[in-house]
């Protein structure tokens, strides 16, 4: 599976609040316009170090 795009978005103030992690991956040989896998995690009140470890 090829890695296409990854991003981390801070959606609230404070180190632990509302950190959102996204990864979008494209399967090899599939139509790049449609099939993909998206993984998302919202860490909420979890400390940043723990959220990074779980991700």
N, C-alpha and C positions, 0 to 999 in steps of 0.2 A: 504494500500500500504506500503510495507516495504522499509525502507531507506537502500540502498546498499552502496553508495559512494558519498561523496561530496568533492569538492576541489575548492580552489581559486588560480588562477594563475596570477602572475604579468608579463605582457608581454612587458612592457616598463618602463623606469625610471621615477621617479616622483610619488608623492602620487596619483594624479588624473588620470594619463595617462594610458590607456590600461588595466584597471583592468578587469579581466574576471572571472565570477562566473559560476560554473557548478554544477548541481545536477543530479544524475542518480538514478532512483527508479525502483524497480521490483514489478509488481503486484503479490499479494498473489495467489499461486496455478498455476502460469503460468510457462512456460518452461524457466528456468534460462539461457539457452543458446541463446535465441532469443528476446522475447518481453521485452521492457523496455521503459521508458520515460526519455528523457533528456531535462533539462531546462537550457538555457544559457543566460547570460546577459553580454554585454560588456558596461562598464560604460563610456568609452571615457574620456571626460574632466570633467565629473561629480565629485564633491568632494566626497571623500571616505565615509564620514558620510552619505551623501544622498544616495549613491549607496548601502551601507549596509542596510539603512532603507527600500529602495524599494525592495531589495532582500528578 
